[in-house]
Amino acid sequence: MRGVSKQDLPEKICLVCGRPFTWRKKWKKVWDEVKYCSERCRRSKASGGTKSSS
Ligand SMILES: [Zn+2]
């Protein structure tokens, strides 16, 4: 460990909105699979949602 501060959290770029987002506790186990900053972006990844029947 070399002085990891609380703010030294990993970041990723959202594939949908292109914004950087920071590691969250809820992503602790799935961080490698996280590609979107929010549920909203995750849903809009497929810009032709044919599966959504609402
Ligand atoms: Zn996003």
mmCIF file of the protein (N, C-alpha, C, O) and its ligand, coordinates in Angstrom:
data_MODEL
# 
_entry.id   MODEL 
# 
loop_
_entity.id 
_entity.type 
_entity.pdbx_number_of_molecules 
1 polymer     1 
2 non-polymer 1 
# 
_entity_poly.entity_id                      1 
_entity_poly.type                           'polypeptide(L)' 
_entity_poly.nstd_linkage                   no 
_entity_poly.nstd_monomer                   no 
_entity_poly.pdbx_seq_one_letter_code       MRGVSKQDLPEKICLVCGRPFTWRKKWKKVWDEVKYCSERCRRSKASGGTKSSS 
_entity_poly.pdbx_seq_one_letter_code_can   MRGVSKQDLPEKICLVCGRPFTWRKKWKKVWDEVKYCSERCRRSKASGGTKSSS 
_entity_poly.pdbx_strand_id                 A 
# 
loop_
_entity_poly_seq.entity_id 
_entity_poly_seq.num 
_entity_poly_seq.mon_id 
_entity_poly_seq.hetero 
1 1  MET n 
1 2  ARG n 
1 3  GLY n 
1 4  VAL n 
1 5  SER n 
1 6  LYS n 
1 7  GLN n 
1 8  ASP n 
1 9  LEU n 
1 10 PRO n 
1 11 GLU n 
1 12 LYS n 
1 13 ILE n 
1 14 CYS n 
1 15 LEU n 
1 16 VAL n 
1 17 CYS n 
1 18 GLY n 
1 19 ARG n 
1 20 PRO n 
1 21 PHE n 
1 22 THR n 
1 23 TRP n 
1 24 ARG n 
1 25 LYS n 
1 26 LYS n 
1 27 TRP n 
1 28 LYS n 
1 29 LYS n 
1 30 VAL n 
1 31 TRP n 
1 32 ASP n 
1 33 GLU n 
1 34 VAL n 
1 35 LYS n 
1 36 TYR n 
1 37 CYS n 
1 38 SER n 
1 39 GLU n 
1 40 ARG n 
1 41 CYS n 
1 42 ARG n 
1 43 ARG n 
1 44 SER n 
1 45 LYS n 
1 46 ALA n 
1 47 SER n 
1 48 GLY n 
1 49 GLY n 
1 50 THR n 
1 51 LYS n 
1 52 SER n 
1 53 SER n 
1 54 SER n 
# 
loop_
_struct_asym.id 
_struct_asym.entity_id 
A 1 
B 2 
# 
loop_
_chem_comp.id 
_chem_comp.type 
_chem_comp.mon_nstd_flag 
ALA 'L-peptide linking' y 
ARG 'L-peptide linking' y 
ASP 'L-peptide linking' y 
CYS 'L-peptide linking' y 
GLN 'L-peptide linking' y 
GLU 'L-peptide linking' y 
GLY 'peptide linking'   y 
ILE 'L-peptide linking' y 
LEU 'L-peptide linking' y 
LYS 'L-peptide linking' y 
MET 'L-peptide linking' y 
PHE 'L-peptide linking' y 
PRO 'L-peptide linking' y 
SER 'L-peptide linking' y 
THR 'L-peptide linking' y 
TRP 'L-peptide linking' y 
TYR 'L-peptide linking' y 
VAL 'L-peptide linking' y 
ZN  non-polymer         . 
# 
_pdbx_entity_nonpoly.entity_id   2 
_pdbx_entity_nonpoly.name        ? 
_pdbx_entity_nonpoly.comp_id     ZN 
# 
_pdbx_nonpoly_scheme.asym_id         B 
_pdbx_nonpoly_scheme.entity_id       2 
_pdbx_nonpoly_scheme.mon_id          ZN 
_pdbx_nonpoly_scheme.ndb_seq_num     1 
_pdbx_nonpoly_scheme.pdb_seq_num     101 
_pdbx_nonpoly_scheme.auth_seq_num    101 
_pdbx_nonpoly_scheme.pdb_mon_id      ZN 
_pdbx_nonpoly_scheme.auth_mon_id     ZN 
_pdbx_nonpoly_scheme.pdb_strand_id   A 
_pdbx_nonpoly_scheme.pdb_ins_code    . 
# 
loop_
_atom_site.group_PDB 
_atom_site.id 
_atom_site.type_symbol 
_atom_site.label_atom_id 
_atom_site.label_alt_id 
_atom_site.label_comp_id 
_atom_site.label_asym_id 
_atom_site.label_entity_id 
_atom_site.label_seq_id 
_atom_site.pdbx_PDB_ins_code 
_atom_site.Cartn_x 
_atom_site.Cartn_y 
_atom_site.Cartn_z 
_atom_site.occupancy 
_atom_site.B_iso_or_equiv 
_atom_site.pdbx_formal_charge 
_atom_site.auth_seq_id 
_atom_site.auth_comp_id 
_atom_site.auth_asym_id 
_atom_site.auth_atom_id 
_atom_site.pdbx_PDB_model_num 
ATOM   1   N  N  . MET A 1 1  ? 0.835   -1.210 0.000   1.00 0.00 ? 1   MET A N  1 
ATOM   2   C  CA . MET A 1 1  ? 0.000   0.000  0.000   1.00 0.00 ? 1   MET A CA 1 
ATOM   3   C  C  . MET A 1 1  ? 0.865   1.253  0.000   1.00 0.00 ? 1   MET A C  1 
ATOM   4   O  O  . MET A 1 1  ? 1.695   1.440  0.890   1.00 0.00 ? 1   MET A O  1 
ATOM   5   N  N  . ARG A 1 2  ? 0.681   2.064  -0.945  1.00 0.00 ? 2   ARG A N  1 
ATOM   6   C  CA . ARG A 1 2  ? 1.416   3.329  -0.933  1.00 0.00 ? 2   ARG A CA 1 
ATOM   7   C  C  . ARG A 1 2  ? 0.460   4.510  -0.866  1.00 0.00 ? 2   ARG A C  1 
ATOM   8   O  O  . ARG A 1 2  ? 0.107   5.128  -1.870  1.00 0.00 ? 2   ARG A O  1 
ATOM   9   N  N  . GLY A 1 3  ? 0.074   4.780  0.323   1.00 0.00 ? 3   GLY A N  1 
ATOM   10  C  CA . GLY A 1 3  ? -0.747  5.971  0.581   1.00 0.00 ? 3   GLY A CA 1 
ATOM   11  C  C  . GLY A 1 3  ? -1.972  6.122  -0.289  1.00 0.00 ? 3   GLY A C  1 
ATOM   12  O  O  . GLY A 1 3  ? -2.102  7.104  -1.021  1.00 0.00 ? 3   GLY A O  1 
ATOM   13  N  N  . VAL A 1 4  ? -2.858  5.176  -0.217  1.00 0.00 ? 4   VAL A N  1 
ATOM   14  C  CA . VAL A 1 4  ? -4.093  5.302  -0.983  1.00 0.00 ? 4   VAL A CA 1 
ATOM   15  C  C  . VAL A 1 4  ? -5.095  6.145  -0.205  1.00 0.00 ? 4   VAL A C  1 
ATOM   16  O  O  . VAL A 1 4  ? -5.535  5.768  0.881   1.00 0.00 ? 4   VAL A O  1 
ATOM   17  N  N  . SER A 1 5  ? -5.434  7.246  -0.756  1.00 0.00 ? 5   SER A N  1 
ATOM   18  C  CA . SER A 1 5  ? -6.377  8.113  -0.060  1.00 0.00 ? 5   SER A CA 1 
ATOM   19  C  C  . SER A 1 5  ? -7.812  7.746  -0.408  1.00 0.00 ? 5   SER A C  1 
ATOM   20  O  O  . SER A 1 5  ? -8.069  6.981  -1.339  1.00 0.00 ? 5   SER A O  1 
ATOM   21  N  N  . LYS A 1 6  ? -8.705  8.285  0.329   1.00 0.00 ? 6   LYS A N  1 
ATOM   22  C  CA . LYS A 1 6  ? -10.116 7.978  0.107   1.00 0.00 ? 6   LYS A CA 1 
ATOM   23  C  C  . LYS A 1 6  ? -10.590 8.459  -1.263  1.00 0.00 ? 6   LYS A C  1 
ATOM   24  O  O  . LYS A 1 6  ? -11.494 7.879  -1.864  1.00 0.00 ? 6   LYS A O  1 
ATOM   25  N  N  . GLN A 1 7  ? -9.971  9.515  -1.733  1.00 0.00 ? 7   GLN A N  1 
ATOM   26  C  CA . GLN A 1 7  ? -10.411 10.076 -3.005  1.00 0.00 ? 7   GLN A CA 1 
ATOM   27  C  C  . GLN A 1 7  ? -9.687  9.453  -4.184  1.00 0.00 ? 7   GLN A C  1 
ATOM   28  O  O  . GLN A 1 7  ? -9.928  9.811  -5.337  1.00 0.00 ? 7   GLN A O  1 
ATOM   29  N  N  . ASP A 1 8  ? -8.814  8.534  -3.889  1.00 0.00 ? 8   ASP A N  1 
ATOM   30  C  CA . ASP A 1 8  ? -8.059  7.904  -4.958  1.00 0.00 ? 8   ASP A CA 1 
ATOM   31  C  C  . ASP A 1 8  ? -8.807  6.698  -5.504  1.00 0.00 ? 8   ASP A C  1 
ATOM   32  O  O  . ASP A 1 8  ? -8.269  5.594  -5.576  1.00 0.00 ? 8   ASP A O  1 
ATOM   33  N  N  . LEU A 1 9  ? -10.036 6.925  -5.880  1.00 0.00 ? 9   LEU A N  1 
ATOM   34  C  CA . LEU A 1 9  ? -10.862 5.842  -6.383  1.00 0.00 ? 9   LEU A CA 1 
ATOM   35  C  C  . LEU A 1 9  ? -10.696 5.698  -7.892  1.00 0.00 ? 9   LEU A C  1 
ATOM   36  O  O  . LEU A 1 9  ? -10.424 6.680  -8.583  1.00 0.00 ? 9   LEU A O  1 
ATOM   37  N  N  . PRO A 1 10 ? -10.854 4.505  -8.396  1.00 0.00 ? 10  PRO A N  1 
ATOM   38  C  CA . PRO A 1 10 ? -10.745 4.280  -9.839  1.00 0.00 ? 10  PRO A CA 1 
ATOM   39  C  C  . PRO A 1 10 ? -11.853 4.975  -10.607 1.00 0.00 ? 10  PRO A C  1 
ATOM   40  O  O  . PRO A 1 10 ? -12.948 5.215  -10.097 1.00 0.00 ? 10  PRO A O  1 
ATOM   41  N  N  . GLU A 1 11 ? -11.530 5.287  -11.845 1.00 0.00 ? 11  GLU A N  1 
ATOM   42  C  CA . GLU A 1 11 ? -12.525 5.945  -12.688 1.00 0.00 ? 11  GLU A CA 1 
ATOM   43  C  C  . GLU A 1 11 ? -12.673 5.226  -14.012 1.00 0.00 ? 11  GLU A C  1 
ATOM   44  O  O  . GLU A 1 11 ? -11.772 4.521  -14.466 1.00 0.00 ? 11  GLU A O  1 
ATOM   45  N  N  . LYS A 1 12 ? -13.808 5.417  -14.606 1.00 0.00 ? 12  LYS A N  1 
ATOM   46  C  CA . LYS A 1 12 ? -14.035 4.878  -15.946 1.00 0.00 ? 12  LYS A CA 1 
ATOM   47  C  C  . LYS A 1 12 ? -14.795 5.913  -16.762 1.00 0.00 ? 12  LYS A C  1 
ATOM   48  O  O  . LYS A 1 12 ? -15.367 6.863  -16.226 1.00 0.00 ? 12  LYS A O  1 
ATOM   49  N  N  . ILE A 1 13 ? -14.784 5.705  -18.064 1.00 0.00 ? 13  ILE A N  1 
ATOM   50  C  CA . ILE A 1 13 ? -15.540 6.590  -18.940 1.00 0.00 ? 13  ILE A CA 1 
ATOM   51  C  C  . ILE A 1 13 ? -16.803 5.882  -19.392 1.00 0.00 ? 13  ILE A C  1 
ATOM   52  O  O  . ILE A 1 13 ? -16.760 4.761  -19.898 1.00 0.00 ? 13  ILE A O  1 
ATOM   53  N  N  . CYS A 1 14 ? -17.908 6.543  -19.205 1.00 0.00 ? 14  CYS A N  1 
ATOM   54  C  CA . CYS A 1 14 ? -19.183 5.963  -19.603 1.00 0.00 ? 14  CYS A CA 1 
ATOM   55  C  C  . CYS A 1 14 ? -19.237 5.819  -21.122 1.00 0.00 ? 14  CYS A C  1 
ATOM   56  O  O  . CYS A 1 14 ? -18.918 6.761  -21.847 1.00 0.00 ? 14  CYS A O  1 
ATOM   57  N  N  . LEU A 1 15 ? -19.633 4.662  -21.595 1.00 0.00 ? 15  LEU A N  1 
ATOM   58  C  CA . LEU A 1 15 ? -19.667 4.410  -23.034 1.00 0.00 ? 15  LEU A CA 1 
ATOM   59  C  C  . LEU A 1 15 ? -20.811 5.145  -23.714 1.00 0.00 ? 15  LEU A C  1 
ATOM   60  O  O  . LEU A 1 15 ? -20.810 5.311  -24.934 1.00 0.00 ? 15  LEU A O  1 
ATOM   61  N  N  . VAL A 1 16 ? -21.766 5.576  -22.943 1.00 0.00 ? 16  VAL A N  1 
ATOM   62  C  CA . VAL A 1 16 ? -22.930 6.237  -23.526 1.00 0.00 ? 16  VAL A CA 1 
ATOM   63  C  C  . VAL A 1 16 ? -22.763 7.752  -23.538 1.00 0.00 ? 16  VAL A C  1 
ATOM   64  O  O  . VAL A 1 16 ? -22.827 8.379  -24.595 1.00 0.00 ? 16  VAL A O  1 
ATOM   65  N  N  . CYS A 1 17 ? -22.553 8.324  -22.388 1.00 0.00 ? 17  CYS A N  1 
ATOM   66  C  CA . CYS A 1 17 ? -22.480 9.785  -22.309 1.00 0.00 ? 17  CYS A CA 1 
ATOM   67  C  C  . CYS A 1 17 ? -21.046 10.300 -22.365 1.00 0.00 ? 17  CYS A C  1 
ATOM   68  O  O  . CYS A 1 17 ? -20.824 11.504 -22.487 1.00 0.00 ? 17  CYS A O  1 
ATOM   69  N  N  . GLY A 1 18 ? -20.076 9.397  -22.276 1.00 0.00 ? 18  GLY A N  1 
ATOM   70  C  CA . GLY A 1 18 ? -18.685 9.800  -22.414 1.00 0.00 ? 18  GLY A CA 1 
ATOM   71  C  C  . GLY A 1 18 ? -18.122 10.541 -21.224 1.00 0.00 ? 18  GLY A C  1 
ATOM   72  O  O  . GLY A 1 18 ? -17.048 11.136 -21.313 1.00 0.00 ? 18  GLY A O  1 
ATOM   73  N  N  . ARG A 1 19 ? -18.817 10.515 -20.138 1.00 0.00 ? 19  ARG A N  1 
ATOM   74  C  CA . ARG A 1 19 ? -18.358 11.194 -18.938 1.00 0.00 ? 19  ARG A CA 1 
ATOM   75  C  C  . ARG A 1 19 ? -17.648 10.234 -17.991 1.00 0.00 ? 19  ARG A C  1 
ATOM   76  O  O  . ARG A 1 19 ? -18.005 9.060  -17.893 1.00 0.00 ? 19  ARG A O  1 
ATOM   77  N  N  . PRO A 1 20 ? -16.647 10.745 -17.303 1.00 0.00 ? 20  PRO A N  1 
ATOM   78  C  CA . PRO A 1 20 ? -15.980 9.914  -16.310 1.00 0.00 ? 20  PRO A CA 1 
ATOM   79  C  C  . PRO A 1 20 ? -16.836 9.744  -15.066 1.00 0.00 ? 20  PRO A C  1 
ATOM   80  O  O  . PRO A 1 20 ? -17.488 10.677 -14.599 1.00 0.00 ? 20  PRO A O  1 
ATOM   81  N  N  . PHE A 1 21 ? -16.814 8.535  -14.550 1.00 0.00 ? 21  PHE A N  1 
ATOM   82  C  CA . PHE A 1 21 ? -17.533 8.294  -13.304 1.00 0.00 ? 21  PHE A CA 1 
ATOM   83  C  C  . PHE A 1 21 ? -16.635 7.521  -12.358 1.00 0.00 ? 21  PHE A C  1 
ATOM   84  O  O  . PHE A 1 21 ? -15.733 6.796  -12.778 1.00 0.00 ? 21  PHE A O  1 
ATOM   85  N  N  . THR A 1 22 ? -16.897 7.687  -11.100 1.00 0.00 ? 22  THR A N  1 
ATOM   86  C  CA . THR A 1 22 ? -16.027 7.139  -10.070 1.00 0.00 ? 22  THR A CA 1 
ATOM   87  C  C  . THR A 1 22 ? -16.602 5.873  -9.456  1.00 0.00 ? 22  THR A C  1 
ATOM   88  O  O  . THR A 1 22 ? -17.812 5.657  -9.392  1.00 0.00 ? 22  THR A O  1 
ATOM   89  N  N  . TRP A 1 23 ? -15.690 5.076  -9.022  1.00 0.00 ? 23  TRP A N  1 
ATOM   90  C  CA . TRP A 1 23 ? -16.039 3.819  -8.349  1.00 0.00 ? 23  TRP A CA 1 
ATOM   91  C  C  . TRP A 1 23 ? -17.059 4.052  -7.251  1.00 0.00 ? 23  TRP A C  1 
ATOM   92  O  O  . TRP A 1 23 ? -16.976 5.007  -6.479  1.00 0.00 ? 23  TRP A O  1 
ATOM   93  N  N  . ARG A 1 24 ? -18.011 3.159  -7.211  1.00 0.00 ? 24  ARG A N  1 
ATOM   94  C  CA . ARG A 1 24 ? -19.007 3.239  -6.142  1.00 0.00 ? 24  ARG A CA 1 
ATOM   95  C  C  . ARG A 1 24 ? -19.053 1.923  -5.378  1.00 0.00 ? 24  ARG A C  1 
ATOM   96  O  O  . ARG A 1 24 ? -18.706 0.856  -5.885  1.00 0.00 ? 24  ARG A O  1 
ATOM   97  N  N  . LYS A 1 25 ? -19.484 2.053  -4.174  1.00 0.00 ? 25  LYS A N  1 
ATOM   98  C  CA . LYS A 1 25 ? -19.522 0.880  -3.301  1.00 0.00 ? 25  LYS A CA 1 
ATOM   99  C  C  . LYS A 1 25 ? -20.393 -0.233 -3.872  1.00 0.00 ? 25  LYS A C  1 
ATOM   100 O  O  . LYS A 1 25 ? -20.095 -1.418 -3.724  1.00 0.00 ? 25  LYS A O  1 
ATOM   101 N  N  . LYS A 1 26 ? -21.455 0.168  -4.516  1.00 0.00 ? 26  LYS A N  1 
ATOM   102 C  CA . LYS A 1 26 ? -22.377 -0.834 -5.050  1.00 0.00 ? 26  LYS A CA 1 
ATOM   103 C  C  . LYS A 1 26 ? -21.778 -1.597 -6.223  1.00 0.00 ? 26  LYS A C  1 
ATOM   104 O  O  . LYS A 1 26 ? -22.289 -2.642 -6.627  1.00 0.00 ? 26  LYS A O  1 
ATOM   105 N  N  . TRP A 1 27 ? -20.667 -1.049 -6.774  1.00 0.00 ? 27  TRP A N  1 
ATOM   106 C  CA . TRP A 1 27 ? -20.008 -1.719 -7.888  1.00 0.00 ? 27  TRP A CA 1 
ATOM   107 C  C  . TRP A 1 27 ? -18.816 -2.533 -7.431  1.00 0.00 ? 27  TRP A C  1 
ATOM   108 O  O  . TRP A 1 27 ? -18.036 -3.025 -8.246  1.00 0.00 ? 27  TRP A O  1 
ATOM   109 N  N  . LYS A 1 28 ? -18.684 -2.669 -6.155  1.00 0.00 ? 28  LYS A N  1 
ATOM   110 C  CA . LYS A 1 28 ? -17.508 -3.313 -5.593  1.00 0.00 ? 28  LYS A CA 1 
ATOM   111 C  C  . LYS A 1 28 ? -17.212 -4.657 -6.252  1.00 0.00 ? 28  LYS A C  1 
ATOM   112 O  O  . LYS A 1 28 ? -16.062 -4.964 -6.563  1.00 0.00 ? 28  LYS A O  1 
ATOM   113 N  N  . LYS A 1 29 ? -18.241 -5.440 -6.459  1.00 0.00 ? 29  LYS A N  1 
ATOM   114 C  CA . LYS A 1 29 ? -18.047 -6.799 -6.970  1.00 0.00 ? 29  LYS A CA 1 
ATOM   115 C  C  . LYS A 1 29 ? -18.109 -6.879 -8.487  1.00 0.00 ? 29  LYS A C  1 
ATOM   116 O  O  . LYS A 1 29 ? -17.708 -7.880 -9.080  1.00 0.00 ? 29  LYS A O  1 
ATOM   117 N  N  . VAL A 1 30 ? -18.607 -5.835 -9.106  1.00 0.00 ? 30  VAL A N  1 
ATOM   118 C  CA . VAL A 1 30 ? -18.804 -5.907 -10.552 1.00 0.00 ? 30  VAL A CA 1 
ATOM   119 C  C  . VAL A 1 30 ? -18.077 -4.804 -11.305 1.00 0.00 ? 30  VAL A C  1 
ATOM   120 O  O  . VAL A 1 30 ? -18.388 -4.512 -12.459 1.00 0.00 ? 30  VAL A O  1 
ATOM   121 N  N  . TRP A 1 31 ? -17.110 -4.200 -10.639 1.00 0.00 ? 31  TRP A N  1 
ATOM   122 C  CA . TRP A 1 31 ? -16.438 -3.031 -11.231 1.00 0.00 ? 31  TRP A CA 1 
ATOM   123 C  C  . TRP A 1 31 ? -15.865 -3.344 -12.609 1.00 0.00 ? 31  TRP A C  1 
ATOM   124 O  O  . TRP A 1 31 ? -15.887 -2.485 -13.490 1.00 0.00 ? 31  TRP A O  1 
ATOM   125 N  N  . ASP A 1 32 ? -15.366 -4.521 -12.807 1.00 0.00 ? 32  ASP A N  1 
ATOM   126 C  CA . ASP A 1 32 ? -14.797 -4.877 -14.101 1.00 0.00 ? 32  ASP A CA 1 
ATOM   127 C  C  . ASP A 1 32 ? -15.840 -4.888 -15.207 1.00 0.00 ? 32  ASP A C  1 
ATOM   128 O  O  . ASP A 1 32 ? -15.519 -4.731 -16.385 1.00 0.00 ? 32  ASP A O  1 
ATOM   129 N  N  . GLU A 1 33 ? -17.066 -5.073 -14.818 1.00 0.00 ? 33  GLU A N  1 
ATOM   130 C  CA . GLU A 1 33 ? -18.128 -5.170 -15.811 1.00 0.00 ? 33  GLU A CA 1 
ATOM   131 C  C  . GLU A 1 33 ? -18.882 -3.858 -15.993 1.00 0.00 ? 33  GLU A C  1 
ATOM   132 O  O  . GLU A 1 33 ? -19.672 -3.702 -16.924 1.00 0.00 ? 33  GLU A O  1 
ATOM   133 N  N  . VAL A 1 34 ? -18.625 -2.929 -15.099 1.00 0.00 ? 34  VAL A N  1 
ATOM   134 C  CA . VAL A 1 34 ? -19.331 -1.653 -15.172 1.00 0.00 ? 34  VAL A CA 1 
ATOM   135 C  C  . VAL A 1 34 ? -18.821 -0.831 -16.344 1.00 0.00 ? 34  VAL A C  1 
ATOM   136 O  O  . VAL A 1 34 ? -17.619 -0.594 -16.464 1.00 0.00 ? 34  VAL A O  1 
ATOM   137 N  N  . LYS A 1 35 ? -19.723 -0.398 -17.201 1.00 0.00 ? 35  LYS A N  1 
ATOM   138 C  CA . LYS A 1 35 ? -19.326 0.386  -18.372 1.00 0.00 ? 35  LYS A CA 1 
ATOM   139 C  C  . LYS A 1 35 ? -20.137 1.662  -18.506 1.00 0.00 ? 35  LYS A C  1 
ATOM   140 O  O  . LYS A 1 35 ? -19.862 2.493  -19.371 1.00 0.00 ? 35  LYS A O  1 
ATOM   141 N  N  . TYR A 1 36 ? -21.120 1.812  -17.663 1.00 0.00 ? 36  TYR A N  1 
ATOM   142 C  CA . TYR A 1 36 ? -21.975 2.977  -17.765 1.00 0.00 ? 36  TYR A CA 1 
ATOM   143 C  C  . TYR A 1 36 ? -22.104 3.660  -16.418 1.00 0.00 ? 36  TYR A C  1 
ATOM   144 O  O  . TYR A 1 36 ? -22.062 3.016  -15.370 1.00 0.00 ? 36  TYR A O  1 
ATOM   145 N  N  . CYS A 1 37 ? -22.261 4.973  -16.465 1.00 0.00 ? 37  CYS A N  1 
ATOM   146 C  CA . CYS A 1 37 ? -22.248 5.740  -15.229 1.00 0.00 ? 37  CYS A CA 1 
ATOM   147 C  C  . CYS A 1 37 ? -23.531 5.552  -14.444 1.00 0.00 ? 37  CYS A C  1 
ATOM   148 O  O  . CYS A 1 37 ? -23.553 5.756  -13.231 1.00 0.00 ? 37  CYS A O  1 
ATOM   149 N  N  . SER A 1 38 ? -24.567 5.177  -15.105 1.00 0.00 ? 38  SER A N  1 
ATOM   150 C  CA . SER A 1 38 ? -25.841 5.078  -14.399 1.00 0.00 ? 38  SER A CA 1 
ATOM   151 C  C  . SER A 1 38 ? -26.756 4.071  -15.079 1.00 0.00 ? 38  SER A C  1 
ATOM   152 O  O  . SER A 1 38 ? -26.511 3.618  -16.198 1.00 0.00 ? 38  SER A O  1 
ATOM   153 N  N  . GLU A 1 39 ? -27.791 3.749  -14.378 1.00 0.00 ? 39  GLU A N  1 
ATOM   154 C  CA . GLU A 1 39 ? -28.781 2.827  -14.924 1.00 0.00 ? 39  GLU A CA 1 
ATOM   155 C  C  . GLU A 1 39 ? -29.376 3.388  -16.211 1.00 0.00 ? 39  GLU A C  1 
ATOM   156 O  O  . GLU A 1 39 ? -29.686 2.662  -17.155 1.00 0.00 ? 39  GLU A O  1 
ATOM   157 N  N  . ARG A 1 40 ? -29.517 4.677  -16.206 1.00 0.00 ? 40  ARG A N  1 
ATOM   158 C  CA . ARG A 1 40 ? -30.108 5.351  -17.353 1.00 0.00 ? 40  ARG A CA 1 
ATOM   159 C  C  . ARG A 1 40 ? -29.260 5.130  -18.612 1.00 0.00 ? 40  ARG A C  1 
ATOM   160 O  O  . ARG A 1 40 ? -29.773 4.794  -19.679 1.00 0.00 ? 40  ARG A O  1 
ATOM   161 N  N  . CYS A 1 41 ? -27.969 5.326  -18.454 1.00 0.00 ? 41  CYS A N  1 
ATOM   162 C  CA . CYS A 1 41 ? -27.067 5.146  -19.586 1.00 0.00 ? 41  CYS A CA 1 
ATOM   163 C  C  . CYS A 1 41 ? -27.023 3.682  -20.004 1.00 0.00 ? 41  CYS A C  1 
ATOM   164 O  O  . CYS A 1 41 ? -26.967 3.356  -21.190 1.00 0.00 ? 41  CYS A O  1 
ATOM   165 N  N  . ARG A 1 42 ? -27.049 2.835  -19.029 1.00 0.00 ? 42  ARG A N  1 
ATOM   166 C  CA . ARG A 1 42 ? -26.998 1.412  -19.336 1.00 0.00 ? 42  ARG A CA 1 
ATOM   167 C  C  . ARG A 1 42 ? -28.175 1.000  -20.210 1.00 0.00 ? 42  ARG A C  1 
ATOM   168 O  O  . ARG A 1 42 ? -28.042 0.181  -21.120 1.00 0.00 ? 42  ARG A O  1 
ATOM   169 N  N  . ARG A 1 43 ? -29.305 1.576  -19.916 1.00 0.00 ? 43  ARG A N  1 
ATOM   170 C  CA . ARG A 1 43 ? -30.498 1.226  -20.686 1.00 0.00 ? 43  ARG A CA 1 
ATOM   171 C  C  . ARG A 1 43 ? -30.468 1.827  -22.078 1.00 0.00 ? 43  ARG A C  1 
ATOM   172 O  O  . ARG A 1 43 ? -31.004 1.254  -23.027 1.00 0.00 ? 43  ARG A O  1 
ATOM   173 N  N  . SER A 1 44 ? -29.841 2.976  -22.191 1.00 0.00 ? 44  SER A N  1 
ATOM   174 C  CA . SER A 1 44 ? -29.834 3.654  -23.491 1.00 0.00 ? 44  SER A CA 1 
ATOM   175 C  C  . SER A 1 44 ? -28.665 3.240  -24.356 1.00 0.00 ? 44  SER A C  1 
ATOM   176 O  O  . SER A 1 44 ? -28.448 3.815  -25.422 1.00 0.00 ? 44  SER A O  1 
ATOM   177 N  N  . LYS A 1 45 ? -27.904 2.247  -23.911 1.00 0.00 ? 45  LYS A N  1 
ATOM   178 C  CA . LYS A 1 45 ? -26.761 1.797  -24.706 1.00 0.00 ? 45  LYS A CA 1 
ATOM   179 C  C  . LYS A 1 45 ? -27.223 1.278  -26.054 1.00 0.00 ? 45  LYS A C  1 
ATOM   180 O  O  . LYS A 1 45 ? -26.590 1.531  -27.079 1.00 0.00 ? 45  LYS A O  1 
ATOM   181 N  N  . ALA A 1 46 ? -28.325 0.554  -26.046 1.00 0.00 ? 46  ALA A N  1 
ATOM   182 C  CA . ALA A 1 46 ? -28.895 0.098  -27.299 1.00 0.00 ? 46  ALA A CA 1 
ATOM   183 C  C  . ALA A 1 46 ? -29.895 1.141  -27.768 1.00 0.00 ? 46  ALA A C  1 
ATOM   184 O  O  . ALA A 1 46 ? -31.025 1.203  -27.283 1.00 0.00 ? 46  ALA A O  1 
ATOM   185 N  N  . SER A 1 47 ? -29.460 1.961  -28.722 1.00 0.00 ? 47  SER A N  1 
ATOM   186 C  CA . SER A 1 47 ? -30.280 3.089  -29.130 1.00 0.00 ? 47  SER A CA 1 
ATOM   187 C  C  . SER A 1 47 ? -31.429 2.653  -30.028 1.00 0.00 ? 47  SER A C  1 
ATOM   188 O  O  . SER A 1 47 ? -31.870 3.402  -30.900 1.00 0.00 ? 47  SER A O  1 
ATOM   189 N  N  . GLY A 1 48 ? -31.895 1.471  -29.811 1.00 0.00 ? 48  GLY A N  1 
ATOM   190 C  CA . GLY A 1 48 ? -33.035 1.023  -30.588 1.00 0.00 ? 48  GLY A CA 1 
ATOM   191 C  C  . GLY A 1 48 ? -33.747 -0.048 -29.807 1.00 0.00 ? 48  GLY A C  1 
ATOM   192 O  O  . GLY A 1 48 ? -34.072 -1.117 -30.323 1.00 0.00 ? 48  GLY A O  1 
ATOM   193 N  N  . GLY A 1 49 ? -33.982 0.266  -28.544 1.00 0.00 ? 49  GLY A N  1 
ATOM   194 C  CA . GLY A 1 49 ? -34.506 -0.731 -27.625 1.00 0.00 ? 49  GLY A CA 1 
ATOM   195 C  C  . GLY A 1 49 ? -35.713 -1.462 -28.135 1.00 0.00 ? 49  GLY A C  1 
ATOM   196 O  O  . GLY A 1 49 ? -36.847 -1.027 -27.935 1.00 0.00 ? 49  GLY A O  1 
ATOM   197 N  N  . THR A 1 50 ? -35.472 -2.575 -28.796 1.00 0.00 ? 50  THR A N  1 
ATOM   198 C  CA . THR A 1 50 ? -36.598 -3.339 -29.295 1.00 0.00 ? 50  THR A CA 1 
ATOM   199 C  C  . THR A 1 50 ? -37.132 -4.292 -28.237 1.00 0.00 ? 50  THR A C  1 
ATOM   200 O  O  . THR A 1 50 ? -38.238 -4.822 -28.343 1.00 0.00 ? 50  THR A O  1 
ATOM   201 N  N  . LYS A 1 51 ? -36.310 -4.491 -27.215 1.00 0.00 ? 51  LYS A N  1 
ATOM   202 C  CA . LYS A 1 51 ? -36.709 -5.440 -26.189 1.00 0.00 ? 51  LYS A CA 1 
ATOM   203 C  C  . LYS A 1 51 ? -37.652 -4.841 -25.155 1.00 0.00 ? 51  LYS A C  1 
ATOM   204 O  O  . LYS A 1 51 ? -38.401 -5.550 -24.483 1.00 0.00 ? 51  LYS A O  1 
ATOM   205 N  N  . SER A 1 52 ? -37.594 -3.518 -25.046 1.00 0.00 ? 52  SER A N  1 
ATOM   206 C  CA . SER A 1 52 ? -38.429 -2.883 -24.037 1.00 0.00 ? 52  SER A CA 1 
ATOM   207 C  C  . SER A 1 52 ? -39.874 -2.794 -24.519 1.00 0.00 ? 52  SER A C  1 
ATOM   208 O  O  . SER A 1 52 ? -40.175 -2.127 -25.508 1.00 0.00 ? 52  SER A O  1 
ATOM   209 N  N  . SER A 1 53 ? -40.729 -3.457 -23.822 1.00 0.00 ? 53  SER A N  1 
ATOM   210 C  CA . SER A 1 53 ? -42.134 -3.419 -24.179 1.00 0.00 ? 53  SER A CA 1 
ATOM   211 C  C  . SER A 1 53 ? -42.940 -2.833 -23.038 1.00 0.00 ? 53  SER A C  1 
ATOM   212 O  O  . SER A 1 53 ? -43.487 -3.555 -22.205 1.00 0.00 ? 53  SER A O  1 
ATOM   213 N  N  . SER A 1 54 ? -43.001 -1.535 -23.016 1.00 0.00 ? 54  SER A N  1 
ATOM   214 C  CA . SER A 1 54 ? -43.703 -0.892 -21.906 1.00 0.00 ? 54  SER A CA 1 
ATOM   215 C  C  . SER A 1 54 ? -44.864 -0.069 -22.433 1.00 0.00 ? 54  SER A C  1 
ATOM   216 O  O  . SER A 1 54 ? -45.584 0.554  -21.652 1.00 0.00 ? 54  SER A O  1 
HETATM 217 ZN ZN . ZN  B 2 .  ? -23.326 7.842  -18.722 1.00 0.00 2 101 ZN  A ZN 1 
# 
